[in-house]
Amino acid sequence: MAKKAKLLWMDLEMTGLDPVEDRILEVAVIATDWDFKEIAVYEAAKQVGPKLVEKRMKVGKDFWDKFPSVRDALVAQNNSDAAKNGRVIENELLEFIDEHFDEDDTVLLAGNSIHQDRKFIDNEWTRLSKRLHYRMLDVSAWKVVFDGKYDKRFAKPEEHRALDDIRGSIMELKYYLGKVRV
C-alpha cells in the first residue's frame, strides 16, 4: 500500500542564521499530502552547549531582543531534559520519513525560506540531507510574487516556534493558491 505523504514541511529554530557558526535548537516537521492534510507530526528540541547558545544569541542580539519570550523559551528548552542529541533527532527524522513516505519517492522539503533551513540540514544532518530532493517548495517565493506583482500579502503570525511556523506556512500557501485560477 502506497504511503500518502508527499511533502515534508519543516521549520528549524536556530541560534542565528549562520549555518557554520550557529546551531539548530528546535525542529518540527509535518508530513502532508498535496491537499496539505496533516498525516503525521514530529517535533524535538536539540541540545546545544549553553555557552554556544549564549554567545550566538549575543551576535544576533537585535533579533532576540525583539522576541525575548521566544529566546527564553528556547534557552529553557535547551537546558531541560527534553533536549536531545542531534544524532538521535536525525535518526528519528529518518525513521519518520521511512514511516510516512514511499521508499521510491524523493522527499520534497517544504516551508518558508526553506533554503536557509536546508543549509543547516546539510551542515548538521548529512544523512537526512541525502534523503531530500534537491528541489524544494519554498512558500517565500510565492510571497515575493504575490507581494511584488499583485500587492497581496498574507498576515502570517510571527511565532518563531517551529511547529506553529509550519502551520502558518501551510496557511500562507493555501492563501496564495486560493488566488490562482486553473
N, C-alpha and C positions, 0 to 999 in steps of 0.2 A: 504494500500500500504506500502510495506517494505521501510524503510529508507536505504539509501545507505552507510552511514558512517560506517566504520569498525575499523578504527584506530583513536585514539585521540593523535595526535602529540603535545607535549608540551615542552616549554622551559621556564625556570624561570631565571631571573637575580636577584641575591641576594646581600646583603651587604657583604657576605662572605659565607663560606661553612659549618659553624656550625649550624645545624638545630634548636638548642636550643637558642643560643645567637644571631644569625643573623636572618634577615627577608627578605621576598620576596619584591622586588622593582618593578618588571615588570613581566608580564605573557603574553604569546601568546599561542594560540592553533590553530591547523589546523585539521579539520576532513577530512579524506581521505577514499577512498575505498582501496581494495587490489592492485590496479594498481597505487596507490599513487596519484590519481587525487584529486585535492583540491575540496572539497564540500562546505566548509564554513571556515571562519577565524574569530578569536576573539583576541583582544589584549587590555591590560589595564595596567595602572600604578597604583601601590598600594602605598597608603600613609603610610609612616613610619616616626616616630618622627625624626626631623632633628638632634637632639643630639645623638640619637642611630646610625643614618647613619654615622655621623662624627666619633663617637667612633669606630664602627666596621670597617670602612674604614681605620682607623689608624692601627687596628690589621692586616688587610690584605694589608698593605701599599705596599709591594713588587708587588703584583698583580696590584693594582690600579695605581701605578706609571708607569707600563708598558702600561696601557691603559687610559691615562688621559682624552682623549676626550669622551670615554665611561663613565668614572666616572663623568665627569662634566655634561654630558647629562642626566644621571640617577639622579644626585642630583637636577638639574634644573627641571626635570620632576616631581620629588618627591615634590618639593616646589611649583609646579604650581597648578592651579585649576583643571587640568586634572587628578590628582591623586585621586583615590577612596579609600574608606574604604574597608578593607579586606573582611568584611561580604558581602558587596554589590558585590564585584567581585566574591566571592564564589557563591552567588545566581545567578549571570549572567552566570557563568560557568555551573551550574546545569541546567539552562534554555537552554543553548547551547546544552548540552547533550540530554535533553528531545526533543529538536527540530530535532536533526540530527542522533540520534541513536535509534534503536528499543528498546522498553522498556524491552523486554526479553533478549536482548543481553548484555553480560558483556562488559564493556567498557575497551578496551585494550589500555593502555598507551604506547606511542612510543616516542623515542627521543635518544639523545646522552647522555650517563651516566645518564639515566633517573632514576636510583635507587637513585641518590643524590637528584633530584628534588622531588621524591616521599617522601623522609624523611621530606622535607619542607611541602608538601601537608598534610602528616599525622599529622604534628605538628600544622599547621595553618588553614587547611581547612578539618576538620574531616568529615563533611557531604559529601564533594566531594570524599574524600578517600574511603568512604563506597560504592560509585558507581563504583569504579575502580576494575578491576580484579587484583588478586594477581600476575599474570604473566604480564610481560612487554616485549616489543620489544625494546631491547637496541642496538642501532647501534654500540656502543663502543665495544660490544662483537665481532661483525663482524670485527671491526678494529683490535682487538687483534689477531684473527685467520689469517686474510689476511696479516698482517704485520709479525707475527711470523712464520707462516708456508710457505707462498708464497712470502714474501718480496714485497708485493703490498701495496701501500699507496695511499690514496686519499688526495689531497691537498685541505683541507677544509678551507675556509676563517675564520679568527678569528674576527668575527664581535662583539660578546658579546652583541648583542641586540636580544631579544627573537624571534621575527618573522623571522629575517634573519637567525638566528641559526637553526631554524626548517627547513627552506627551504634548508639550507646547509646539514642538517642531512638526509633529503629525497634524495637529490642528491647523498650523500655518500652511502646510502643503495642501490640505483639504480646502482651505480658503482660496488659494491660488487656482487650484484645479476647478473649483466652483465657478471661476470666471472664464474658463475655457469652453468654447463651443465646438463640439465634434459632430 
